Amino acid sequence: MKAVVQRVLSARVTVESQTVGEIARGLLVLLCVEDGDGEAEVDLFAGKIARMRIFTDAEGRMNLALADVRGAVLAVSQFTLAADWRRGNRPSFSRAGAPEHAQKHFMLFCERLRGYGVPVETGQFAAHMEVALVNDGPVTIWMDSAERAKG
């Protein structure tokens, strides 16, 4: 599983000129479910993201989590994070999870985040989406479950 987590002042997803998900302060999470990902990766990412202390406190230190700032998550499925760009000029997406597998685990990720009390909005799975955001900082975190396994 991979994710790009961006601290935002606001974010919105539109599909065919219709807003399908929108948040004010919080996190935009671009999430990629890969083949072999399961509930362990979902639980790891949901827990880490819900508790990640990347919002600034009164002293200007990144010390607050989503709950502390009453933030929300806008989760967007993003299979292209699985791109293997090392050979040739056309990336391969063969490591991305099959659509049924990816959608199941994407929805489970959103459910688990809600279980932490985090309000969650989503994009539209498998649709062509336009994502607009106001990055705050900018603060952008890259997460890869394979990196955690390495140590």
ZADO-1210 file (C-alpha; in nm, 4 decimals, padded with zeros to 6 digits):
<atoms>
<atom x="00.0000" y="00.0000" z="00.0000" code="MET" pos="1"/>
<atom x="00.1192" y="00.3475" z="-00.0779" code="LYS" pos="2"/>
<atom x="-00.0147" y="00.6881" z="00.0151" code="ALA" pos="3"/>
<atom x="00.0653" y="01.0525" z="-00.0387" code="VAL" pos="4"/>
<atom x="-00.0670" y="01.2507" z="00.2570" code="VAL" pos="5"/>
<atom x="-00.0972" y="01.6264" z="00.2122" code="GLN" pos="6"/>
<atom x="-00.1895" y="01.8708" z="00.4870" code="ARG" pos="7"/>
<atom x="-00.4492" y="02.1020" z="00.3366" code="VAL" pos="8"/>
<atom x="-00.6499" y="02.4102" z="00.4182" code="LEU" pos="9"/>
<atom x="-00.9138" y="02.2746" z="00.1781" code="SER" pos="10"/>
<atom x="-00.9538" y="02.0080" z="-00.0880" code="ALA" pos="11"/>
<atom x="-01.2237" y="01.9104" z="-00.3362" code="ARG" pos="12"/>
<atom x="-01.2839" y="01.6345" z="-00.5906" code="VAL" pos="13"/>
<atom x="-01.5103" y="01.6859" z="-00.8890" code="THR" pos="14"/>
<atom x="-01.6347" y="01.4349" z="-01.1447" code="VAL" pos="15"/>
<atom x="-01.8002" y="01.5695" z="-01.4593" code="GLU" pos="16"/>
<atom x="-01.8263" y="01.9171" z="-01.3008" code="SER" pos="17"/>
<atom x="-02.0032" y="01.7800" z="-00.9891" code="GLN" pos="18"/>
<atom x="-01.8364" y="01.7971" z="-00.6473" code="THR" pos="19"/>
<atom x="-01.8250" y="01.4437" z="-00.5033" code="VAL" pos="20"/>
<atom x="-01.6077" y="01.5111" z="-00.1982" code="GLY" pos="21"/>
<atom x="-01.4895" y="01.8233" z="-00.0188" code="GLU" pos="22"/>
<atom x="-01.3183" y="01.9107" z="00.3092" code="ILE" pos="23"/>
<atom x="-01.1890" y="02.2200" z="00.4846" code="ALA" pos="24"/>
<atom x="-00.8810" y="02.1800" z="00.7075" code="ARG" pos="25"/>
<atom x="-00.7392" y="01.8305" z="00.7147" code="GLY" pos="26"/>
<atom x="-00.5579" y="01.5790" z="00.4978" code="LEU" pos="27"/>
<atom x="-00.5852" y="01.4860" z="00.1332" code="LEU" pos="28"/>
<atom x="-00.4871" y="01.1186" z="00.1117" code="VAL" pos="29"/>
<atom x="-00.4042" y="00.9706" z="-00.2281" code="LEU" pos="30"/>
<atom x="-00.4172" y="00.5958" z="-00.1592" code="LEU" pos="31"/>
<atom x="-00.2891" y="00.3103" z="-00.3736" code="CYS" pos="32"/>
<atom x="-00.3870" y="-00.0466" z="-00.2918" code="VAL" pos="33"/>
<atom x="-00.1442" y="-00.2958" z="-00.4398" code="GLU" pos="34"/>
<atom x="-00.1721" y="-00.6683" z="-00.5042" code="ASP" pos="35"/>
<atom x="-00.1147" y="-00.8515" z="-00.1798" code="GLY" pos="36"/>
<atom x="-00.2357" y="-00.5691" z="00.0432" code="ASP" pos="37"/>
<atom x="-00.4823" y="-00.6732" z="00.3090" code="GLY" pos="38"/>
<atom x="-00.6352" y="-00.5658" z="00.6370" code="GLU" pos="39"/>
<atom x="-00.2948" y="-00.5356" z="00.8060" code="ALA" pos="40"/>
<atom x="-00.1898" y="-00.2594" z="00.5636" code="GLU" pos="41"/>
<atom x="-00.5309" y="-00.0936" z="00.5859" code="VAL" pos="42"/>
<atom x="-00.5158" y="-00.0897" z="00.9656" code="ASP" pos="43"/>
<atom x="-00.1561" y="00.0361" z="00.9675" code="LEU" pos="44"/>
<atom x="-00.2268" y="00.3252" z="00.7314" code="PHE" pos="45"/>
<atom x="-00.5608" y="00.4247" z="00.8889" code="ALA" pos="46"/>
<atom x="-00.4092" y="00.4288" z="01.2379" code="GLY" pos="47"/>
<atom x="-00.0965" y="00.6179" z="01.1366" code="LYS" pos="48"/>
<atom x="-00.2878" y="00.8769" z="00.9364" code="ILE" pos="49"/>
<atom x="-00.5503" y="00.9300" z="01.2080" code="ALA" pos="50"/>
<atom x="-00.2790" y="00.9858" z="01.4706" code="ARG" pos="51"/>
<atom x="-00.0110" y="01.1542" z="01.2559" code="MET" pos="52"/>
<atom x="00.0987" y="01.4733" z="01.4323" code="ARG" pos="53"/>
<atom x="00.1619" y="01.7091" z="01.1411" code="ILE" pos="54"/>
<atom x="-00.0534" y="02.0085" z="01.2365" code="PHE" pos="55"/>
<atom x="00.1147" y="02.2982" z="01.4140" code="THR" pos="56"/>
<atom x="00.0564" y="02.3795" z="01.7791" code="ASP" pos="57"/>
<atom x="00.0679" y="02.7247" z="01.9430" code="ALA" pos="58"/>
<atom x="00.4498" y="02.7181" z="01.9340" code="GLU" pos="59"/>
<atom x="00.4555" y="02.6425" z="01.5615" code="GLY" pos="60"/>
<atom x="00.5700" y="02.2805" z="01.6051" code="ARG" pos="61"/>
<atom x="00.4100" y="01.9924" z="01.4178" code="MET" pos="62"/>
<atom x="00.2577" y="01.8353" z="01.7255" code="ASN" pos="63"/>
<atom x="-00.1175" y="01.8007" z="01.6624" code="LEU" pos="64"/>
<atom x="-00.3224" y="01.5265" z="01.4951" code="ALA" pos="65"/>
<atom x="-00.6481" y="01.5414" z="01.2984" code="LEU" pos="66"/>
<atom x="-00.8652" y="01.5103" z="01.6092" code="ALA" pos="67"/>
<atom x="-00.6785" y="01.7953" z="01.7800" code="ASP" pos="68"/>
<atom x="-00.7604" y="02.0352" z="01.4956" code="VAL" pos="69"/>
<atom x="-01.1033" y="01.8874" z="01.4145" code="ARG" pos="70"/>
<atom x="-00.9748" y="01.8028" z="01.0695" code="GLY" pos="71"/>
<atom x="-01.1156" y="01.5702" z="00.8064" code="ALA" pos="72"/>
<atom x="-00.9754" y="01.3430" z="00.5360" code="VAL" pos="73"/>
<atom x="-01.0475" y="01.3531" z="00.1657" code="LEU" pos="74"/>
<atom x="-00.9463" y="01.0059" z="00.0434" code="ALA" pos="75"/>
<atom x="-00.8838" y="00.9498" z="-00.3269" code="VAL" pos="76"/>
<atom x="-00.7981" y="00.6148" z="-00.4803" code="SER" pos="77"/>
<atom x="-00.4794" y="00.6599" z="-00.6870" code="GLN" pos="78"/>
<atom x="-00.3567" y="00.3448" z="-00.8641" code="PHE" pos="79"/>
<atom x="-00.0837" y="00.5396" z="-01.0444" code="THR" pos="80"/>
<atom x="00.1209" y="00.5508" z="-00.7231" code="LEU" pos="81"/>
<atom x="00.2094" y="00.1895" z="-00.8071" code="ALA" pos="82"/>
<atom x="00.3869" y="00.3031" z="-01.1237" code="ALA" pos="83"/>
<atom x="00.7098" y="00.1296" z="-01.2119" code="ASP" pos="84"/>
<atom x="00.8911" y="00.3912" z="-01.4203" code="TRP" pos="85"/>
<atom x="01.2365" y="00.2281" z="-01.4278" code="ARG" pos="86"/>
<atom x="01.2146" y="00.0687" z="-01.7734" code="ARG" pos="87"/>
<atom x="01.1220" y="00.2540" z="-02.0892" code="GLY" pos="88"/>
<atom x="00.9141" y="00.5675" z="-02.1037" code="ASN" pos="89"/>
<atom x="00.5709" y="00.4219" z="-02.0358" code="ARG" pos="90"/>
<atom x="00.5158" y="00.3359" z="-01.6686" code="PRO" pos="91"/>
<atom x="00.3839" y="-00.0065" z="-01.5767" code="SER" pos="92"/>
<atom x="00.1008" y="-00.0298" z="-01.3272" code="PHE" pos="93"/>
<atom x="00.1144" y="-00.4074" z="-01.2862" code="SER" pos="94"/>
<atom x="00.1648" y="-00.3832" z="-00.9084" code="ARG" pos="95"/>
<atom x="-00.1623" y="-00.1943" z="-00.8612" code="ALA" pos="96"/>
<atom x="-00.4393" y="-00.4022" z="-00.7094" code="GLY" pos="97"/>
<atom x="-00.7145" y="-00.5354" z="-00.9333" code="ALA" pos="98"/>
<atom x="-01.0138" y="-00.2995" z="-00.9272" code="PRO" pos="99"/>
<atom x="-01.2323" y="-00.5213" z="-00.7048" code="GLU" pos="100"/>
<atom x="-00.9476" y="-00.5788" z="-00.4563" code="HIS" pos="101"/>
<atom x="-00.8474" y="-00.2115" z="-00.4569" code="ALA" pos="102"/>
<atom x="-01.2015" y="-00.0799" z="-00.4116" code="GLN" pos="103"/>
<atom x="-01.2727" y="-00.3212" z="-00.1246" code="LYS" pos="104"/>
<atom x="-00.9588" y="-00.2165" z="00.0631" code="HIS" pos="105"/>
<atom x="-00.9996" y="00.1530" z="-00.0197" code="PHE" pos="106"/>
<atom x="-01.3494" y="00.1475" z="00.1304" code="MET" pos="107"/>
<atom x="-01.2211" y="-00.0484" z="00.4315" code="LEU" pos="108"/>
<atom x="-00.9499" y="00.2162" z="00.4800" code="PHE" pos="109"/>
<atom x="-01.2173" y="00.4890" z="00.4867" code="CYS" pos="110"/>
<atom x="-01.4282" y="00.2862" z="00.7298" code="GLU" pos="111"/>
<atom x="-01.1325" y="00.2346" z="00.9633" code="ARG" pos="112"/>
<atom x="-01.0505" y="00.6069" z="00.9571" code="LEU" pos="113"/>
<atom x="-01.4106" y="00.6815" z="01.0525" code="ARG" pos="114"/>
<atom x="-01.3665" y="00.4354" z="01.3384" code="GLY" pos="115"/>
<atom x="-01.1022" y="00.6753" z="01.4767" code="TYR" pos="116"/>
<atom x="-01.3634" y="00.9526" z="01.4725" code="GLY" pos="117"/>
<atom x="-01.2212" y="01.1118" z="01.1557" code="VAL" pos="118"/>
<atom x="-01.4757" y="01.2620" z="00.9136" code="PRO" pos="119"/>
<atom x="-01.4004" y="01.1144" z="00.5690" code="VAL" pos="120"/>
<atom x="-01.5036" y="01.2314" z="00.2252" code="GLU" pos="121"/>
<atom x="-01.3998" y="01.0420" z="-00.0871" code="THR" pos="122"/>
<atom x="-01.3480" y="01.0771" z="-00.4550" code="GLY" pos="123"/>
<atom x="-01.5291" y="00.8437" z="-00.6934" code="GLN" pos="124"/>
<atom x="-01.3547" y="00.5109" z="-00.7447" code="PHE" pos="125"/>
<atom x="-01.2367" y="00.4461" z="-01.1038" code="ALA" pos="126"/>
<atom x="-01.3675" y="00.7811" z="-01.2309" code="ALA" pos="127"/>
<atom x="-01.1719" y="01.0545" z="-01.4025" code="HIS" pos="128"/>
<atom x="-01.1437" y="01.3039" z="-01.1181" code="MET" pos="129"/>
<atom x="-01.0277" y="01.6616" z="-01.0856" code="GLU" pos="130"/>
<atom x="-00.8617" y="01.7214" z="-00.7491" code="VAL" pos="131"/>
<atom x="-00.8174" y="02.0759" z="-00.6218" code="ALA" pos="132"/>
<atom x="-00.6347" y="02.1561" z="-00.3007" code="LEU" pos="133"/>
<atom x="-00.4737" y="02.4313" z="-00.1025" code="VAL" pos="134"/>
<atom x="-00.1638" y="02.2653" z="00.0413" code="ASN" pos="135"/>
<atom x="-00.0782" y="02.3943" z="00.3877" code="ASP" pos="136"/>
<atom x="00.2934" y="02.4354" z="00.4445" code="GLY" pos="137"/>
<atom x="00.3409" y="02.2597" z="00.2110" code="PRO" pos="138"/>
<atom x="00.3431" y="01.9418" z="00.4162" code="VAL" pos="139"/>
<atom x="00.3487" y="01.6222" z="00.2120" code="THR" pos="140"/>
<atom x="00.4235" y="01.2756" z="00.3529" code="ILE" pos="141"/>
<atom x="00.5006" y="00.9641" z="00.1452" code="TRP" pos="142"/>
<atom x="00.3942" y="00.6309" z="00.2964" code="MET" pos="143"/>
<atom x="00.4865" y="00.2885" z="00.1608" code="ASP" pos="144"/>
<atom x="00.4057" y="-00.0293" z="00.3527" code="SER" pos="145"/>
<atom x="00.6992" y="-00.2043" z="00.1808" code="ALA" pos="146"/>
<atom x="00.9353" y="00.0490" z="00.3413" code="GLU" pos="147"/>
<atom x="00.8079" y="-00.0406" z="00.6877" code="ARG" pos="148"/>
<atom x="00.8763" y="-00.4077" z="00.6216" code="ALA" pos="149"/>
<atom x="01.2396" y="-00.3210" z="00.5452" code="LYS" pos="150"/>
<atom x="01.2891" y="-00.1945" z="00.8963" code="GLY" pos="151"/>
</atoms>
